Amino acid sequence: YMQVGDVVGDIDPMLIQRHMIRRTIREHIDKELRLNSQQIKVLTLFFIDKVDFYRQTNEEGLREPGEYARIFEEEYLKVIKSPAYKDLLPSHPEHAKDVHDGYFSIDKKGGWAETTVSNNAGRENAERGYNLIMKNKEKLLSFSNPVRFIFSHSALKEGWDYPNVFQICSLREMGSERERRQTLGRGLRLCVNQEGERVRDDSINILTVVASENYEAYAERLQSEIESETGIRFG
């Protein structure tokens, strides 16, 4: 009998997700090599389809890593063992756990919930999660905070504004035009340095999108539209 997640005559979707996570980590670390000396902290966003894929709660109420979190740590440790990165970051397992975190809607009991804004309860859950992000904004942009990779379930509302997102990896399908624009919009910000100063350098402010073929095609089309409307060329 077939079980949930079984694959017949096709590529295992989780292998594709693993490849996307690995590629995104490499893009991120390469960007850090270039920008750390300029006092610019690099952030990466992963958008996922289910909170349980990143973080789970066991019967005792304790948090446990989901499949994406485990894959991320495995691939992160593989990537930073490259000689090119040996002086950039420590390579011990504890550090792999420190560099990523998840931001999700929080229910009234303090647990993590799937994001939906279709009703009052969903909107309240989302608001609690977003407020948590915004309160930690300055800390997250500081080198003193080890978190560099952020996992989220939703596209995040307009008020969510972190300027140093250089990579976006979509591990879920973004259906609506609005949702896709919101997702890309999380990375369309001028970055800031450790002094909080905006860096207006076109060679630095480049967003990398790692996603499905459909989403990448959408991103390219949107870029062309913006170039036509503004006369500003990207990349």
Stockholm file with secondary structure:
# STOCKHOLM 1.0

chainA/1-235         YMQVGDVVGDIDPMLIQRHMIRRTIREHIDKELRLNSQQIKVLTLFFIDKVDFYRQTNEEGLREPGEYARIFEEEYLKVIKSPAYKDLLPSHPEHAKDVHDGYFSIDKKGGWAETTVSNNAGRENAERGYNLIMKNKEKLLSFSNPVRFIFSHSALKEGWDYPNVFQICSLREMGSERERRQTLGRGLRLCVNQEGERVRDDSINILTVVASENYEAYAERLQSEIESETGIRFG
#=GR chainA/1-235 SS CCCTTCCSSSCCHHHHHHHHHHHHHHHHHHHHHHHGGGTCCCEEEEECSCGGGTEEECTTSCEEECHHHHHHHHHHHHHTTSGGGTTTSCCSHHHHHHSEEEECEECTTSCEECCCCSSHHHHHHHHHHHHHHHHTHHHHTSTTSCCCEEEESSCCCTTCCCTTEEEEEECSCCCSHHHHHHHHHTTCSCCBCTTSCBCCCTTTCCCEEECCHHHHHHHHHHHHHHHHHHCCCCC
#=GC SS_cons         CCCTTCCSSSCCHHHHHHHHHHHHHHHHHHHHHHHGGGTCCCEEEEECSCGGGTEEECTTSCEEECHHHHHHHHHHHHHTTSGGGTTTSCCSHHHHHHSEEEECEECTTSCEECCCCSSHHHHHHHHHHHHHHHHTHHHHTSTTSCCCEEEESSCCCTTCCCTTEEEEEECSCCCSHHHHHHHHHTTCSCCBCTTSCBCCCTTTCCCEEECCHHHHHHHHHHHHHHHHHHCCCCC
//
